[in-house]
Each structure stands twice: as structure tokens, then as C-alpha cells.
């Protein structure tokens, strides 16, 4: 599926914002993990290291920015809870319908 030039431009503008928001949520999770008073420092440290290593590969943190993958990336971000369908309000109806059609399968 090919996206329009306008949608591609908008996608490139929104991805950093979406990722920044997602990473802010991750930081809150890290703070909670590190604030646990019932765990030893070493458990917190290694737990954080494991979580960061997992999170660094998540699409909410890093994505392949190719035009041909844009719609599929949007779908992945919705399925993973990084964004919602409402975050697509500024995109064309064609893109929104394509995403909705795939998500409804």
C-alpha cells in the first residue's frame, strides 16, 4: 500500500512526537521499577537493564522509516498501544480507511 506525499510528510512529522510520548511512558515505568522499596539495588539494576534492552527494539522507540512500510508501521503502533486510531485524525481518509480495514480483519 502506497501513501500519499501529504500523508508521508505528516507521518514523518508525527513519528518523533509519538515516539517521544511512548518513551515518556517508559521512563515512568522505569521510575516505578527503581522506586520499589521491597527490592534490592542489584535486582532493580538488572531488571532495568533487561527492560531497556527489550524496549529499545520496540516500534515505539525505533522504526524503519520507509514510505512503503508507513501504513504497516502505523498499524503496529496502534496494535501495540503506542498510538490510537484517533491519532490519525489529521491523515487522509484513504489512509484512515486502509488502516481501519486492516485492523478490522
WOVEN-V762372 format. One record per backbone hydrogen bond with DSSP energy under -0.5 kcal/mol. NH is the residue of the N-H (numbers start at 1). CO is the residue of the C=O. Records with the same first field share a line. If there is no record, write none. Layout:
NH = CO / CO
This chain:
8 = 4
9 = 5
10 = 6
11 = 7
12 = 8
13 = 9
14 = 10
15 = 11
16 = 12
17 = 13
18 = 14
19 = 15
20 = 16
21 = 17
22 = 18
23 = 19
24 = 20
25 = 21
26 = 22
27 = 23
28 = 24
29 = 25
30 = 26
31 = 27
32 = 28
33 = 29
34 = 30
35 = 31
36 = 32 / 33
39 = 36
44 = 40
45 = 41
46 = 42
47 = 43
48 = 44
49 = 45
50 = 46
51 = 47
52 = 48
53 = 49
54 = 50
55 = 51
56 = 52
57 = 54
58 = 55
61 = 58
62 = 58
65 = 63
66 = 64
69 = 66
70 = 66 / 67
73 = 69
74 = 70
75 = 71
76 = 72
77 = 73
78 = 74
79 = 75
80 = 76
81 = 78
82 = 77
83 = 77
87 = 84
88 = 85
89 = 86
91 = 88
96 = 92
97 = 93
98 = 94
99 = 95
100 = 96
101 = 97
102 = 98
103 = 99
104 = 100
105 = 102
